Amino acid sequence: MKADTSIWLKHPLALAAIAVFCTLLWGTAFPCIKIGYELFLMDGGDVPSKFVFAGWRFFGAGVLVMVIGLLRHPKKMVLHRQDMAPVALLGFFQTFLQYLLLYSGIIYVSGTKSSIFTSLSAFGSVVLSALFFRSDRLTLRKLGGCLIGITGIVLMNWDGDGFGGFLWWGDGLVILSNLSGAVGNVISKKIAAGRDALQIAAWQLLIGGGSLTILGYLCGGTLHFYNIGCVLMLLYLAVMAGAAFLLWTVLLFHHPVSRVAVYLLLIPVFGTLCSGIFLGENIFTWNNLLSLLLVCGGIFLVNGMPLSAAKEPPDIRQGGNRPHEP
């Protein structure tokens, strides 16, 4: 049964279906977080409270994944001494640092630029993966697919609130946040061998989310539950994060980072569409539809199988030996 499941997960259609589902879940987070701030009566500039909000969200996600893991295989959820450092490193980059930088810088960044910067996580993952995994080489096809997808994100925000100048404290932190997420994707793939996906997802969320919560409280943040809506919204965000991170981790177990990470280009697209649906905005505009086509085209270009091995695009990475994929 385990072998059959593994074979199914390696199928390109399984990759596409699960990756699209994950990015859809992350896309719904855009309007839900905005609604959550309103429910918790959170001031826009109250960054420490946003740390607490995000921390409880990811810590709760870790608890949910841990419960599933304990019900499924209790012994596999034990974090042994040799697992502590790599899993803690993953939690640091993929949850703690990524969202610490994001919430610190996003208040100074327009919605247009934040959507475009989000696409950098996909591009960064493709490039970093080529540096660390010999089998996941960097090709013109992959670079072209990423650039087409990023073009779609730029087009989607063409009528947004402007690009403006570059501010290191804002733009720089958001860019570093997405690069931290890209590093997290590579680390997740590196530590996959010999470990369970539930174990990795649960512990990295618990470590990253718990650290973010503690930091938020130390910086003066608070989180008051004014009504049942606050509880339900935080619960949904936790369930969504837990499901998405778990499934994403499973995909990284069975596929090259570049083939998985390119789907991250769908997050700002789904974010815009979901925001329009939940916040009553018009989403059926020419740039939104063309953006979706370009992003899908970029994903297909990266993941589409070549007609023959002879037609595989040349490897354009720089010389030098690299460690074998684990």
C-alpha positions in Angstrom: 0.0 0.0 0.0 2.8 2.4 0.9 4.6 1.7 -2.4 1.3 2.2 -4.4 0.8 5.5 -2.6 4.3 6.6 -3.4 3.9 5.8 -7.1 0.6 7.7 -7.2 2.2 10.8 -5.6 5.0 10.8 -8.2 2.5 11.1 -11.0 2.5 14.6 -12.7 -1.3 14.9 -12.4 -1.0 14.3 -8.6 1.6 17.0 -8.4 -0.5 19.4 -10.3 -3.7 18.7 -8.3 -2.1 18.8 -4.9 0.1 21.9 -5.7 -2.9 23.8 -7.1 -4.9 22.9 -4.0 -2.1 24.1 -1.7 -1.7 27.4 -3.5 -5.5 27.9 -3.5 -5.5 27.4 0.3 -2.7 29.9 0.7 -4.5 32.2 -1.6 -7.6 32.2 0.6 -5.3 33.4 3.4 -5.1 36.9 1.8 -8.7 38.0 2.5 -9.0 35.8 5.6 -6.1 37.5 7.3 -7.5 40.9 6.5 -10.9 39.9 7.9 -9.1 38.4 10.9 -7.4 41.7 11.7 -10.8 43.4 11.7 -12.3 40.7 14.0 -9.4 41.0 16.4 -9.6 44.9 16.2 -5.9 44.9 15.3 -4.3 48.2 14.4 -2.6 48.2 11.0 0.7 49.2 12.5 0.6 46.8 15.4 3.4 44.5 14.1 4.0 42.6 17.4 0.3 41.6 17.6 0.5 40.4 14.0 3.5 38.2 15.1 1.2 36.8 17.9 -1.6 36.3 15.4 0.7 34.5 12.9 2.4 32.6 15.6 -0.8 31.1 17.0 -1.9 30.3 13.5 1.1 28.3 12.7 1.5 26.8 16.1 -2.1 25.6 16.0 -1.4 24.2 12.5 1.5 22.2 14.0 -0.7 20.9 16.8 -3.3 19.7 14.3 -0.7 17.9 12.1 0.9 16.4 15.2 -2.5 15.0 16.3 -2.9 13.4 12.9 0.6 12.0 13.0 0.1 10.6 16.5 -3.1 8.9 15.4 -1.4 7.5 12.4 2.1 6.5 13.5 2.9 7.7 17.1 6.5 6.4 17.0 7.3 8.3 13.8 6.4 11.7 15.4 9.2 11.4 18.0 11.9 14.0 17.2 15.2 12.3 17.8 18.4 14.1 18.7 19.8 13.8 15.1 16.5 15.3 13.7 16.4 18.3 16.0 18.9 20.6 14.2 17.6 20.1 10.6 13.9 20.3 11.5 14.6 23.4 13.7 16.5 25.0 10.8 13.5 24.3 8.5 11.1 25.9 11.1 13.4 28.9 11.4 13.5 29.6 7.6 10.1 28.4 6.4 7.9 29.8 9.3 9.7 32.0 11.8 12.0 34.1 9.6 9.7 34.2 6.6 6.8 35.6 8.5 8.9 37.7 10.8 10.3 39.5 7.8 7.0 39.6 6.0 5.0 41.2 8.8 7.8 43.6 9.5 8.1 44.9 6.0 4.6 44.6 4.5 3.2 47.6 6.2 5.5 49.7 4.0 4.9 47.9 0.8 2.0 48.4 -1.7 -0.3 45.5 -2.5 1.1 45.6 -6.1 4.7 45.0 -5.0 3.9 42.5 -2.3 2.2 40.3 -4.9 5.1 40.6 -7.3 7.6 39.9 -4.6 5.7 36.7 -3.6 6.5 35.3 -7.1 10.2 35.6 -6.2 9.8 32.6 -3.9 9.2 30.4 -6.9 12.1 31.8 -8.8 14.4 31.6 -5.9 13.5 28.0 -5.2 14.2 27.0 -8.8 17.7 28.7 -8.7 18.6 27.4 -5.2 17.5 23.9 -6.0 19.9 23.8 -9.0 22.7 24.8 -6.6 22.0 22.0 -4.1 20.6 19.1 -6.1 22.5 17.7 -9.1 19.3 16.1 -10.5 17.3 19.4 -10.4 19.4 21.3 -12.9 18.8 24.8 -14.0 17.6 25.0 -17.6 16.4 27.7 -20.0 13.0 26.0 -20.0 12.7 26.5 -16.2 14.0 30.1 -16.3 11.6 30.9 -19.1 8.6 29.4 -17.3 9.4 31.4 -14.2 9.8 34.6 -16.1 6.5 34.1 -18.0 4.8 33.4 -14.7 6.3 36.5 -13.1 5.2 38.5 -16.1 1.7 37.3 -15.4 1.9 38.6 -11.8 3.2 42.0 -12.9 0.4 42.2 -15.5 -2.2 41.3 -12.9 -1.1 44.3 -10.8 -0.6 46.7 -13.7 -3.6 48.8 -12.5 -2.6 48.4 -8.9 -1.5 51.1 -6.4 1.9 51.7 -8.1 5.4 50.6 -7.7 7.0 53.7 -6.2 10.6 53.7 -5.0 12.6 51.0 -3.3 12.6 51.0 0.5 15.0 48.6 2.2 13.0 48.5 5.4 9.8 47.6 3.4 10.6 46.1 0.0 13.9 44.6 1.2 12.3 42.8 4.1 9.5 41.4 1.9 12.0 40.2 -0.7 14.1 38.5 2.0 10.9 37.0 3.4 10.2 35.2 0.1 13.8 34.2 -0.3 13.6 32.7 3.2 10.6 30.6 2.0 12.7 29.5 -1.0 15.5 28.4 1.3 12.9 26.5 3.4 11.8 24.6 0.3 15.3 23.5 -0.4 15.9 22.5 3.3 12.6 20.5 3.3 13.8 18.5 0.3 17.3 18.0 1.8 16.1 16.6 5.1 13.3 14.4 3.5 15.4 11.2 3.3 14.7 8.8 6.1 12.1 11.1 7.8 8.3 11.2 7.8 6.4 14.1 6.2 4.0 14.4 9.1 6.9 14.6 11.5 8.7 17.3 9.6 5.6 19.4 8.9 4.3 19.2 12.5 7.6 20.0 14.3 8.7 22.8 11.9 5.3 24.5 12.4 5.4 24.0 16.2 9.0 25.4 16.4 8.5 28.3 13.9 5.0 29.2 15.1 5.9 28.9 18.8 9.0 31.1 18.4 7.0 33.7 16.5 4.3 33.8 19.2 6.8 34.2 22.0 8.6 37.0 20.1 5.3 38.8 19.5 4.4 38.7 23.2 7.9 39.8 24.2 7.6 42.8 21.8 4.3 43.8 23.5 1.8 42.1 21.2 -1.6 40.9 22.3 -4.4 38.8 20.9 -8.0 39.3 22.4 -10.8 36.9 21.4 -13.8 39.2 21.2 -16.3 36.8 19.8 -16.8 33.3 18.3 -15.8 34.8 14.9 -12.3 35.3 16.1 -12.0 31.7 17.2 -13.4 30.3 13.9 -11.2 32.5 11.8 -8.0 31.6 13.6 -9.1 27.9 13.5 -9.6 28.0 9.8 -6.3 29.7 9.2 -4.6 27.1 11.3 -6.3 24.1 9.6 -5.5 25.7 6.2 -1.9 26.3 7.0 -1.5 22.8 8.5 -3.1 21.1 5.5 -1.1 23.2 2.9 2.3 22.8 4.6 1.8 19.0 5.1 0.8 18.4 1.5 3.6 20.7 0.3 6.1 18.8 2.3 4.8 15.5 0.8 5.2 16.9 -2.7 8.8 17.9 -2.0 9.4 14.4 -0.8 8.5 13.0 -4.3 9.3 15.7 -6.8 12.2 18.1 -7.6 12.0 21.4 -5.9 11.8 23.4 -9.2 8.8 21.4 -10.4 6.9 22.0 -7.1 8.0 25.6 -6.4 6.9 27.0 -9.7 3.2 26.5 -8.5 3.9 29.2 -5.9 3.2 31.6 -8.8 -0.5 30.8 -8.4 -0.6 32.2 -4.8 -0.9 35.9 -5.8 -3.4 34.9 -8.5 -5.6 33.0 -6.1 -5.1 35.7 -3.5 -6.4 38.3 -5.9 -9.3 36.1 -7.0 -10.3 35.2 -3.5 -10.0 38.7 -2.3 -12.4 39.8 -5.0 -14.9 37.1 -4.1 -14.8 37.6 -0.3 -14.3 41.4 -0.4 -16.8 42.1 -3.2 -14.2 43.3 -5.8 -14.4 42.8 -9.6 -12.1 40.0 -10.5 -13.2 39.4 -14.2 -10.8 41.9 -15.7 -8.6 41.4 -18.8 -5.4 41.6 -16.8 -6.5 39.0 -14.2 -7.6 36.5 -16.9 -4.4 37.0 -19.0 -2.3 36.8 -15.9 -3.8 33.4 -15.0 -3.1 32.2 -18.5 0.5 33.3 -18.3 1.1 31.8 -14.9 -0.4 28.5 -16.1 1.7 28.7 -19.2 4.8 29.2 -17.1 4.0 26.3 -14.9 3.4 24.0 -17.9 6.7 25.1 -19.4 8.6 24.2 -16.3 6.8 20.9 -15.7 5.9 19.8 -19.2 7.8 16.7 -20.2 10.1 17.1 -23.2 9.3 15.1 -26.4 12.5 13.3 -26.1 15.7 13.3 -24.1 17.5 14.9 -27.0 15.2 17.9 -26.9 15.7 18.6 -23.2 17.0 22.2 -22.8 20.7 22.5 -22.0 21.9 22.8 -18.4 22.9 26.5 -18.0 24.1 26.3 -14.4 27.6 27.4 -13.6 30.4 24.8 -13.3 31.4 23.2 -10.0 30.6 20.0 -8.2 27.4 19.7 -6.1 26.2 17.3 -3.5 24.0 14.5 -4.7 20.3 14.7 -4.0 19.5 12.8 -0.7 
